[in-house]
Amino acid sequence: MNPASRTELSQRPQWTALADHRAALGEVSLRQLFADDPRRGERYTLQVGDLHIDYSKQLVTDETLTLLRELAEATGVAGLRDAMYRGERINTTENRAVLHTALRAPRGAVIEDGGPGGPNVVPEVHEVLDRMAGFAEKVRSGEWTGATGRPLRTIVNIGIGGSDLGPAMAYEVLRSFSDRDLTVRFVSNVDGADLYESVRDLDPAETLFIVASKTFTTIETVTNAEAARRWLLDGLGAGPEAVARHFVALSTNAEKVAEFGIDPANMFEFWDWVGGRYSYDSAIGLSLMVAIGPERFREMLDGFHLVDEHFRTAPPEANVPLLLGLLGIWYGNFHGAQSHVVLPYSHYLSRFAAYLQQLDMESNGKRVQRDGVPVAWQTGPVVWGTPGTNGQHAYYQLLHQGTKLIPADFIGFARPVDALPPGLAGQHDLLMANFFAQTQALAFGRTAEEVRAEGVPEELVPHRTFPGDRPTTTILADELTPSVLGQLVALYEHKVFVQGAVWGIDSFDQWGVELGKVLAKEVEPLLTAKEGERSTDSLDSSTAALVARYRELRGR
Ligand SMILES: O=P(O)(O)OC[C@H]1O[C@H](O)[C@H](O)[C@@H](O)[C@@H]1O
């Protein structure tokens, strides 16, 4: 697009209409909105698959929603969405298609890399899924043995970023579906302590390493994989031929995998049109598939696909990812909110926010538009969160009475997972009572009059008053199943897409992580060189002094 001919987002009439609307609404009160419309709690809900979405406790009116949808229309969200699904190269800075939706497309679908006329990627996707399933079943049944002939009982996934957070989050979510005597661990940090603590109680004869790296050049992963190989061969007292029984690779880079010494027959492939943070439903999910079995994994893919189809076909008024994306824009761009908190009321979702941090912040943490012109509006929020009940006893104080507006997503389930024994399953009502009570307290607060009426001494009234009007979305499903996890993740993927499309940024590159990598390569030799061999003169005075201090502490 020619920058000169482009209408700046913040100059668009739809944008200024929203700004005017925001000013006119002023300090809109949820108490008032609910009083004005007794059916608001039913009206402001949507359903997608198993997910019931209640957005009635949002600071919005019908007009707000109309204006937000008009902004989406004016910025071409639907057109970009269709281009993504068609396989066009919408990741322009890397000239790549963005086809994570193809990872969960049904067997017969046709999706062409690069758009119509390009190679159909769906057969390859299913070929790899089938190979993964074959391997997973062999490990699960004990048919696949280690170098000493014993079945493999622990799987250690070595990867970082998208090659760690997705499978680690999903394994945690679905661990109650793990139906074999197998456990999975995840090593990501280049701090040797991570690998050390993960393997020190393991028997190498029963350990399978899955080296997960899209590029297979990521220094943390390659370093840890090399250390793991040494640990394995030393522990077994075996030669390199043992590697083939204990190492598999998940990557797009067959050449580097072979260079590392992993048999290409033990490599499960994915493609450059899958972003790392969108990849755990590709071969990157192998550890999860081994744990829960191919059938459950496929159920998860079907859950993803269901939401993909919803996002592609549902009309704007009923389109849940569109709605969630636009609500984020409403707060980030028109209320000055800087962050977004995700609060699952499920222990199994304890790593969900960490996963969403990469998905959202690496996608939309951008400061220039697709054509390189800086944005003049806020882009992606700081995303954070931990399981809700724990948060209640820690940072909810700030959510309720602090000075910052932090929109929240509450995620909960009607039923505990089947694996829980009745005694513990009985605690579920208490968990969910907290969930509902918190969204209620955040929305409606407690006025000074109400506090006084409770007999609270006058000097404490301001402290015990809750302003309310803290917006939340409730996402409620019957049960946390593989399909529901797929639905949830796809929902957030597409929400992030909507926001990036409105802001005019490339949500699918991540150049911001590169500079630190380059500088680390320059600094490392300065830490390890013999005295006088390397000069730190080219460094700034802070970094030079820190390097000198580090060397001194290390006696170098
Ligand atoms: O899978 P890999 O190629 O090893 O990449 C692992 C991660 O590191 C990179 O620096 C990117 O920021 C992430 O998007 C990626 O997921």
The ligand as a Gaussian input file, in Angstrom:
#p B3LYP/6-31G(d) Opt

LIG

0 1
 O       11.258000     -23.222000      17.263000
 P       12.483000     -22.388000      17.207000
 O       12.949000     -22.134000      15.806000
 O       13.581000     -22.998000      18.040000
 O       12.134000     -20.986000      17.808000
 C       11.778000     -20.811000      19.142000
 C       11.310000     -19.392000      19.422000
 O       12.394000     -18.499000      19.337000
 C       12.352000     -17.338000      18.546000
 O       13.320000     -16.458000      18.978000
 C       11.020000     -16.677000      18.389000
 O       10.924000     -15.466000      19.074000
 C        9.848000     -17.537000      18.765000
 O        8.766000     -17.158000      17.955000
 C       10.124000     -18.999000      18.576000
 O        8.976000     -19.735000      18.937000

